[in-house]
Structures are given as structure tokens and as C-alpha cells.
């Protein structure tokens, strides 16, 4: 797919500063507070997983804020939600910003939702200053970025860009056996009046704001990170089949213990993933045991693998060994490996990254350039339009955790940089 050239329109420094300075820190913070009440869990966390009742309620709140300002709200067939501020040339490909609203089961108040609310705040800042843009600007809330309920993640952006077919997502089930198709139908039916828009629409550019989910910015005392690219990611599901037996009467030698084999496999994979530069990211995040009884030898284990690296060659070489090692160390059991997700590293374009840097410089906001260790919807968008990201610090780098925290002033600083870059890309009269 051919990527469009970045829009050539631009604005004066004074207009960009005027728009950015209209960002209201308290309004942005209160929107985060309101969203965090939906799916709130102990410890200031949020459980608002994809296409749940909580997700539907959060969407309704976002739509109410958008409609109160007169923005056009649309949705596509995978429930990606779009908020559009019209441009003078409203037929031009829009400049898009946003992120996701779904969380991990024990997630935080800022992961994903910050990018959506920062985009909305940018639109409102333009309204507050009475500024018109040549191109339309849209805020998007992508469906199922996290992949915690329905795997893999980033379904919404993948389907929108054509990297994945909607038909392939529909049969996916969650741990309770609920199909993605059923949950999607329920979510779309909650907003029947919204206009449907097609996938693969032409976009002028895409910028995603997000918390860093790492400690680097906080450690350096910088409020903004300008992201130059995203490391590659490979996900696998490993099934280890053994045989259930009585824990008190079956000798160790005679057992086909799926847990023991799974532990051996994981240990061998960790050895294979060893990296002196500490760039490899290898995680076993889900470990399900059957029958999960304290006095029964396990007959089956299912565990997940999340493997990431910024170098495509390293990613491919090590990923190819996962199946072979799993089978070799399964012992008396049988190991089957299925790859569920595969994305190569992505590099963002120099022009759009440079515009974010210029915005930070114009606003005298400290920043550094950096790569993203976490996967984001921007990975898919980078294949269809000029794409970039910006990060703001999160306390101690903690994310996917109720303790996830960010400062109001940092959220506002990132939103000001975002606003200035959006108006630069969209152009003004």
C-alpha cells in the first residue's frame, strides 16, 4: 500500500502557539477523572475491557462530549469511533489523532484513553480560539487495542488499514466463550443512530499521544517524548498436552505432567532469549492449567508468549526457534505452538516526527526522541499514512497496573505539542 506524502500546508508559529496555549489542563484532567469512574477497581485502577458494558458506557460519555461541541460522530463496522471537526476543505483527507479506550483487566487510568482525550482537548482548544483549519481533524478511539479480552490486540486499527479482515476477527472468543462478533453487535447496537463510515479511508496523517509506559522521561525530568518508531512484536500460544493422574499414587517417572513440561519449556526459551544488550522483551503472561486441582497431575497447560525486539532480523531468528525448543523440552508431553500475532518493527517518517519536534521547540517544552517498546495502533497506521507518536511520563514507568499515574501538567504539555502539530498539518486560513 502506498503511503501518501505528508500534507504540505503549514501555519505560522504564532497561530500554532495560540492554539496550543488554549489547551485547558483542568478540563483535560477532569475528563480523565470522569472516564476513570467507568470500570473503576480498587487502587485507582480501571477494568474497562474491549466491547464490555463498561466500554459501551465510556463510548457514550465520549460521544456526549463530542456532540455538545457540535462535532460529527461516526463509527465503522468494527466499532472504531471517529469524532470529526470539519475543515474548510472538508473533502480533504483528515488529519487524525487518537488511541484506544479499552484497558487491561487490572489496568490504569491513562493507558490509551489519554490519546483519545488529548485529541478531544485539541479540538476544543481550536474551537475556543475560533481557529478554522483547511483540512478536517478527526479523533479516533480504536477498538480492542489491548487484546486482553479478545486476542490479538489492535484489531480495530488492523482491520481499518486492511492488515486484517473483519471476518477473521468475528469468530474469536474470550475466556468465557463469548464471540467477538456477539460483543461487537451489542456495542454497535448501543449507538444505532451513528453514521457508518468505511474502512481504508484516505488519511492525511496520524499522530498518537500516549503515556510512555516506561521510566525514561520521568528519570530525565522531561515532559514529552517524540517517538521515532515501534519495535516489532510476535505473539504465540503454546499448548502442552499431558495426562491427568492421582498426585499421591502416580510416580514421578510415570507421569506426563503438563505443568512440569511447560516450566521446562519456558526455562529453555528464557535461555534462548538471553540478550547481553537487554533489548529482548520475552513475557509469559498467561498460564492456564487443566484441571487446575491441587491433588491432580495436570493434563494440559496453555501459556502465552509475547516476544518483542527492535531489529527485524533478531525478531525473526529467535521466533523461528520457539516451536522447535517447545517440542524438544516437552519431555513425555506433546507441545503445539501457534503464532497469533506478527508485526515487524516500524519507523516513522522524518517529516512528521520533525513537525512534532518543531512544535515542542516552539512551545519551549523539553523533549527527547525515543523508540516505543510497547505496541500501539500507530504501528498499523504507519503503513497507510504519515504517522508519529508522542509520549508523556508516567510515574515510575508503571503501566497495565492500577498504580499507573501521570501528572496533569505533563498530560497538558503533551496535548499542547499535539495541538500545535495537528494545526500545522491541517493548516489554517
LUMRO-926497 format. One line per 4 residues: number of its first residue (from 1); their letters; for each residue x, y, z of C-alpha. Coordinates in pm, 1 decimal. Example, Ala and Ser with C-alpha at 12.3 -4.5 7.8 and 13.67 -1.06 7.14 Angstrom:
1	AS	1230.0/-450.0/780.0; 1367.0/-106.0/714.0
# end
This chain:
1	XXXX	0.0/0.0/0.0; 138.0/342.0/-97.3; 172.5/597.4/180.2; 50.2/947.2/97.3
5	XXXX	304.0/1226.6/113.9; 273.3/1444.1/425.0; 41.8/1744.8/379.8; 236.0/2048.1/261.8
9	XXXX	16.1/2300.5/439.3; 154.3/2466.1/748.6; 78.8/2752.9/981.8; 270.8/3038.4/1134.6
13	XXXX	441.3/2984.2/1466.5; 211.6/3241.1/1627.9; -104.9/3056.3/1526.2; 34.4/2725.3/1649.9
17	XXXX	122.0/2884.5/1984.0; -222.5/3042.4/2012.3; -392.4/2706.7/1958.5; -161.4/2518.1/2196.2
21	XXXX	-194.8/2772.6/2473.9; -574.0/2731.1/2464.4; -537.9/2376.8/2599.3; -703.9/2370.9/2940.9
25	XXXX	-520.0/2149.5/3187.1; -809.7/2120.7/3432.8; -1066.1/2030.6/3167.3; -838.0/1758.1/3035.1
29	XXXX	-775.1/1625.2/3386.5; -1144.3/1621.2/3480.2; -1222.5/1424.5/3165.0; -970.8/1162.4/3279.0
33	XXXX	-1131.3/1156.4/3623.5; -1476.2/1104.3/3472.1; -1358.6/825.4/3242.5; -1175.0/651.9/3527.8
37	XXXX	-1504.3/610.9/3715.0; -1626.2/376.0/3441.4; -1488.3/35.1/3530.4; -1314.1/163.4/3842.7
41	XXXX	-1140.8/-101.5/4056.1; -956.9/-75.9/4390.6; -624.8/104.9/4393.0; -730.4/376.1/4142.4
45	XXXX	-729.4/121.8/3860.6; -971.0/59.3/3574.9; -1113.4/-261.0/3426.8; -1277.0/-146.9/3101.5
49	XXXX	-1209.7/-427.5/2860.5; -1299.5/-428.8/2493.0; -1669.8/-429.9/2398.2; -1791.9/-477.0/2756.6
53	XXXX	-2073.9/-281.7/2920.9; -1806.8/-53.1/3067.2; -1661.3/9.4/2722.6; -2007.7/93.8/2591.8
57	XXXX	-2062.8/340.5/2877.0; -1726.0/507.6/2812.0; -1810.1/542.2/2443.9; -2143.0/701.5/2530.9
61	XXXX	-1970.8/956.9/2755.1; -1717.0/1044.4/2485.5; -1994.9/1081.8/2228.0; -2187.7/1313.8/2460.6
65	XXXX	-1884.1/1541.6/2498.4; -1826.4/1546.3/2123.6; -2187.0/1621.2/2035.9; -2200.6/1900.5/2293.4
69	XXXX	-1939.0/2081.0/2081.1; -2119.0/2005.7/1756.1; -1867.3/1755.2/1620.3; -1973.6/1484.9/1378.9
73	XXXX	-1950.6/1136.8/1532.0; -1927.3/825.2/1314.7; -1840.4/459.2/1356.1; -1721.8/179.3/1128.7
77	XXXX	-1810.7/-188.9/1121.8; -1557.7/-288.1/1388.8; -1678.4/-7.7/1618.7; -1383.0/226.6/1569.3
81	XXXX	-1528.0/559.0/1684.1; -1447.7/884.7/1498.4; -1504.6/1245.6/1610.0; -1468.2/1494.8/1326.0
85	XXXX	-1408.8/1869.3/1335.0; -1482.4/1997.0/986.7; -1220.6/2172.9/775.6; -1266.2/2444.8/515.6
89	XXXX	-1182.6/2180.2/256.7; -1385.2/1907.3/418.1; -1326.7/1667.7/131.3; -952.5/1658.1/202.7
93	XXXX	-811.6/1351.9/381.9; -838.0/1425.8/754.1; -554.0/1470.3/998.1; -622.9/1206.7/1263.8
97	XXXX	-522.3/1165.3/1626.1; -638.0/929.8/1899.3; -569.6/597.7/2066.6; -789.2/343.0/2247.9
101	XXXX	-1034.9/331.4/2539.8; -1010.8/-34.9/2645.0; -789.6/-142.2/2934.7; -625.7/-446.3/3082.5
105	XXXX	-829.1/-637.9/3346.6; -629.2/-457.8/3616.1; -535.6/-151.0/3415.3; -474.1/215.2/3482.5
109	XXXX	-643.7/549.2/3421.0; -421.1/678.7/3139.3; -312.3/398.1/2905.6; -488.6/460.6/2574.5
113	XXXX	-757.5/695.2/2700.0; -505.5/980.2/2725.6; -458.3/982.5/2348.4; -833.8/1000.0/2290.9
117	XXXX	-894.0/1275.1/2546.6; -587.1/1471.6/2433.8; -728.9/1467.8/2081.2; -1066.7/1591.4/2201.8
121	XXXX	-899.2/1864.7/2406.1; -704.9/1972.9/2096.5; -1030.0/2012.0/1900.9; -1186.8/2210.6/2182.0
125	XXXX	-881.5/2435.4/2209.0; -918.1/2520.4/1839.6; -1285.2/2597.6/1895.5; -1209.5/2811.8/2198.4
129	XXXX	-974.4/3023.6/1987.3; -1211.3/3033.6/1689.4; -948.2/2882.8/1461.0; -1050.0/2713.7/1137.5
133	XXXX	-832.1/2457.0/966.4; -804.3/2381.7/597.0; -823.6/2005.8/647.9; -1065.1/1829.4/881.1
137	XXXX	-924.8/1687.7/1203.3; -1057.1/1363.7/1349.3; -1015.7/1196.2/1686.2; -1037.4/816.4/1680.9
141	XXXX	-1094.8/559.4/1954.1; -967.1/229.8/1812.8; -1138.1/-95.8/1909.9; -955.4/-367.2/2106.9
145	XXXX	-601.7/-233.6/2118.6; -518.6/-421.5/2436.8; -615.1/-770.5/2325.7; -680.9/-866.5/2688.4
149	XXXX	-1032.5/-993.7/2621.8; -1007.6/-1083.2/2253.3; -668.7/-1176.0/2110.7; -478.1/-1043.4/1926.4
153	XXXX	-480.4/-675.4/2011.0; -509.3/-375.7/1777.8; -794.8/-539.1/1587.3; -963.7/-207.8/1513.4
157	XXXX	-664.2/-37.4/1354.7; -557.8/-357.9/1176.5; -899.2/-401.1/1014.5; -929.7/-30.9/932.9
161	XXXX	-598.1/-30.3/746.0; -659.9/-361.4/569.1; -388.0/-553.8/754.6; -653.7/-789.1/890.0
165	XXXX	-1002.5/-889.5/774.3; -1305.5/-828.2/991.7; -1426.9/-1178.1/905.5; -1117.6/-1324.4/1072.9
169	XXXX	-1192.6/-1139.3/1397.4; -1560.0/-1234.5/1433.2; -1510.5/-1598.4/1549.7; -1255.3/-1508.4/1820.5
173	XXXX	-1382.0/-1587.6/2170.2; -1295.0/-1458.7/2515.1; -1224.4/-1680.2/2817.0; -1598.8/-1714.7/2881.5
177	XXXX	-1665.0/-1833.8/2527.2; -1829.3/-1508.8/2411.5; -1762.2/-1441.9/2044.3; -1614.0/-1112.3/1930.8
181	XXXX	-1898.8/-1097.2/1679.3; -2160.2/-1103.6/1955.3; -1987.2/-836.7/2166.3; -1934.2/-619.5/1858.1
185	XXXX	-2301.3/-648.5/1764.7; -2403.5/-541.5/2115.6; -2168.2/-241.8/2108.9; -2279.1/-120.1/1766.3
189	XXXX	-2645.1/-160.1/1864.4; -2583.7/71.1/2161.5; -2533.8/361.7/1916.8; -2772.4/280.2/1629.2
193	XXXX	-2803.1/642.2/1515.5; -2433.7/686.6/1434.8; -2343.0/705.9/1068.6; -2129.2/415.8/943.1
197	XXXX	-1809.2/500.3/759.5; -1593.7/262.4/552.5; -1259.4/104.1/630.5; -943.7/213.0/445.5
201	XXXX	-1044.3/576.5/410.1; -762.1/800.6/297.2; -593.6/981.1/586.1; -367.7/1282.8/564.8
205	XXXX	-161.5/1189.9/872.7; -191.8/1023.6/1211.3; -44.6/1122.9/1549.0; -99.7/914.9/1862.1
209	XXXX	-40.7/1056.6/2209.3; 23.1/805.8/2488.1; 181.7/765.1/2828.9; 535.3/632.0/2794.9
213	XXXX	476.6/307.8/2991.0; 843.4/323.7/3081.7; 1064.2/524.1/3322.4; 1291.6/716.6/3086.0
217	XXXX	1110.8/1051.3/3061.6; 1043.1/1073.5/3434.8; 1405.5/987.9/3513.5; 1526.2/1270.7/3288.1
221	XXXX	1263.0/1520.0/3403.1; 1126.3/1564.6/3051.3; 753.2/1617.9/2986.4; 746.5/1488.0/2627.1
225	XXXX	898.6/1212.6/2417.6; 886.2/1229.6/2037.6; 862.2/870.7/1914.3; 1059.9/768.1/1606.7
229	XXXX	928.2/411.7/1571.3; 789.6/95.6/1734.8; 971.7/-230.9/1794.8; 841.2/-549.5/1634.4
233	XXXX	615.2/-792.5/1816.2; 542.8/-1167.3/1785.8; 278.7/-1344.4/1995.9; 244.0/-1720.4/2040.6
237	XXXX	12.9/-1961.5/2219.8; 175.3/-2282.2/2344.1; -36.8/-2587.4/2427.1; 123.8/-2864.6/2634.8
241	XXXX	-74.1/-3189.3/2647.5; -4.3/-3446.0/2916.9; -218.1/-3687.0/3114.6; -408.8/-3632.5/3440.5
245	XXXX	-323.0/-3866.1/3725.0; -353.9/-3902.1/4101.6; -96.2/-3688.1/4282.5; -47.4/-3943.1/4561.6
249	XXXX	-24.7/-4268.2/4371.6; 146.7/-4187.8/4040.8; 526.7/-4197.1/4045.5; 719.4/-3903.7/3902.0
253	XXXX	877.3/-4130.9/3644.6; 538.1/-4244.2/3514.4; 382.1/-3901.0/3489.9; 301.2/-3692.3/3184.2
257	XXXX	288.8/-3372.5/3385.9; 191.2/-3078.7/3164.2; 295.8/-2820.2/3424.3; 642.3/-2970.2/3464.5
261	XXXX	690.2/-2980.2/3087.1; 561.4/-2623.2/3047.7; 805.4/-2496.6/3311.3; 1093.6/-2673.3/3135.6
265	XXXX	991.0/-2521.1/2802.7; 969.1/-2171.0/2948.6; 1309.0/-2207.3/3115.3; 1466.4/-2319.8/2786.1
269	XXXX	1303.1/-2033.2/2598.3; 1435.0/-1783.4/2852.9; 1785.8/-1917.1/2799.2; 1745.6/-1886.7/2422.5
273	XXXX	1616.2/-1530.8/2456.3; 1914.2/-1416.7/2664.7; 2044.6/-1086.4/2531.3; 2352.6/-911.5/2662.4
277	XXXX	2222.8/-575.8/2539.5; 1892.8/-630.6/2724.4; 1684.1/-536.3/2419.5; 1484.6/-859.3/2400.9
281	XXXX	1140.8/-849.5/2561.0; 1013.9/-1200.6/2639.9; 699.3/-1244.8/2850.6; 480.5/-1537.6/2952.1
285	XXXX	172.6/-1350.6/3065.6; -99.5/-1617.2/3068.5; -66.4/-1966.7/3216.6; -381.3/-2180.9/3227.1
289	XXXX	-379.0/-2527.0/3386.4; -631.5/-2809.7/3341.7; -784.1/-2949.4/3559.1; -623.8/-2696.5/3799.3
293	XXXX	-669.1/-2921.6/4103.0; -418.2/-2931.6/4393.0; -405.7/-3311.4/4407.5; -417.1/-3396.1/4036.9
297	XXXX	-129.8/-3408.5/3788.3; -207.3/-3151.4/3519.0; -318.3/-3291.4/3185.3; -293.1/-2964.1/2989.9
301	XXXX	-126.9/-2623.9/3009.0; -184.0/-2328.4/2777.3; 54.4/-2036.6/2801.9; 112.9/-1721.9/2602.0
305	XXXX	437.3/-1573.4/2471.9; 487.7/-1204.8/2395.5; 824.2/-1153.7/2220.9; 947.1/-811.9/2104.2
309	XXXX	1263.8/-664.2/1956.9; 1351.2/-352.0/1752.5; 1560.5/-547.7/1498.9; 1357.2/-741.8/1241.6
313	XXXX	1635.8/-996.5/1185.3; 1665.1/-1079.4/1556.7; 1288.3/-1097.1/1586.2; 1268.3/-1347.9/1300.4
317	XXXX	1565.6/-1562.6/1406.3; 1454.1/-1611.7/1765.2; 1086.5/-1651.0/1678.1; 1170.5/-1938.4/1444.6
321	XXXX	1323.6/-2132.5/1735.7; 1020.8/-2111.5/1967.1; 836.7/-2410.6/1820.1; 1148.5/-2628.7/1796.5
325	XXXX	1251.4/-2560.4/2157.7; 898.0/-2612.5/2288.2; 877.3/-2957.3/2128.8; 1228.4/-3056.7/2236.0
329	XXXX	1174.4/-2972.6/2602.7; 818.7/-3106.4/2631.2; 951.7/-3437.4/2764.9; 678.5/-3703.1/2774.9
333	XXXX	415.9/-3446.7/2680.4; 317.4/-3301.8/2344.3; 376.5/-2931.3/2268.8; 196.7/-2737.8/1995.2
337	XXXX	281.4/-2376.7/1909.8; 50.9/-2137.7/1723.6; 155.2/-1784.3/1629.3; -131.1/-1542.3/1697.2
341	XXXX	30.1/-1208.6/1609.1; 321.7/-1089.5/1396.6; 421.6/-729.9/1335.0; 757.8/-614.2/1208.2
345	XXXX	925.1/-306.1/1359.2; 803.5/23.0/1215.3; 989.6/351.5/1163.0; 802.3/681.9/1149.7
349	XXXX	865.9/938.0/876.7; 1122.2/1211.8/935.9; 888.4/1490.3/820.3; 606.6/1426.6/1065.8
353	XXXX	847.1/1347.6/1350.9; 1019.5/1676.5/1271.4; 689.9/1863.1/1295.9; 637.6/1729.0/1646.9
357	XXXX	990.9/1831.2/1739.8; 930.3/2178.5/1599.4; 607.8/2207.5/1796.3; 789.1/2120.1/2119.8
361	XXXX	1063.9/2369.8/2039.9; 814.6/2646.5/1957.7; 639.1/2586.4/2289.6; 969.2/2564.4/2480.3
365	XXXX	869.2/2221.9/2612.7; 1153.6/1985.1/2692.7; 1160.1/1661.2/2495.2; 1374.0/1380.6/2361.6
369	XXXX	1337.1/1145.7/2066.9; 1289.1/779.9/2154.5; 1160.5/445.6/2027.9; 848.6/277.2/2163.1
373	XXXX	894.4/-53.0/2339.3; 518.6/-106.7/2360.9; 296.8/-190.4/2065.8; 40.9/69.2/1954.0
377	XXXX	-223.8/124.1/1687.5; 22.6/362.5/1522.9; 210.3/54.5/1403.1; -68.3/-24.1/1155.2
381	XXXX	-139.9/337.6/1064.7; 224.3/387.5/964.4; 159.8/165.5/661.7; -112.3/387.1/515.6
385	XXXX	-24.2/747.8/606.5; 249.7/960.4/765.9; 245.9/859.2/1133.0; 412.8/960.1/1456.8
389	XXXX	362.2/935.3/1830.7; 435.0/1144.2/2135.1; 479.1/1021.6/2492.2; 429.2/1182.5/2831.0
393	XXXX	583.4/1045.9/3152.6; 409.4/801.7/3383.1; 511.5/757.3/3744.5; 796.4/503.9/3782.9
397	XXXX	712.8/378.0/3433.6; 427.4/168.9/3573.8; 150.2/71.7/3331.7; -105.6/-209.0/3291.1
401	XXXX	-144.9/-170.4/3666.7; -387.9/17.6/3895.7; -89.0/217.4/4024.1; -42.0/374.5/3676.9
405	XXXX	-23.1/750.8/3726.0; 52.6/1070.6/3534.8; 71.0/1436.8/3629.2; -192.2/1683.0/3499.7
409	XXXX	79.1/1923.0/3386.3; 252.7/1654.7/3180.3; -73.4/1548.2/3017.8; -137.0/1912.0/2927.7
413	XXXX	217.8/1965.2/2795.1; 185.0/1667.4/2563.1; -156.1/1788.4/2448.0; -13.7/2132.8/2367.4
417	XXXX	256.2/1977.2/2149.4; -8.8/1759.0/1986.1; -236.3/2058.0/1921.0; 41.3/2261.7/1761.6
421	XXXX	140.3/1970.6/1536.2; -219.3/1899.4/1434.5; -283.2/2257.4/1331.1; 48.8/2261.0/1146.8
425	XXXX	-57.8/1954.9/947.5; -415.0/2069.2/894.8; -328.4/2429.8/803.5; -531.2/2743.4/878.6
429	X	-676.2/3031.3/680.5
# end
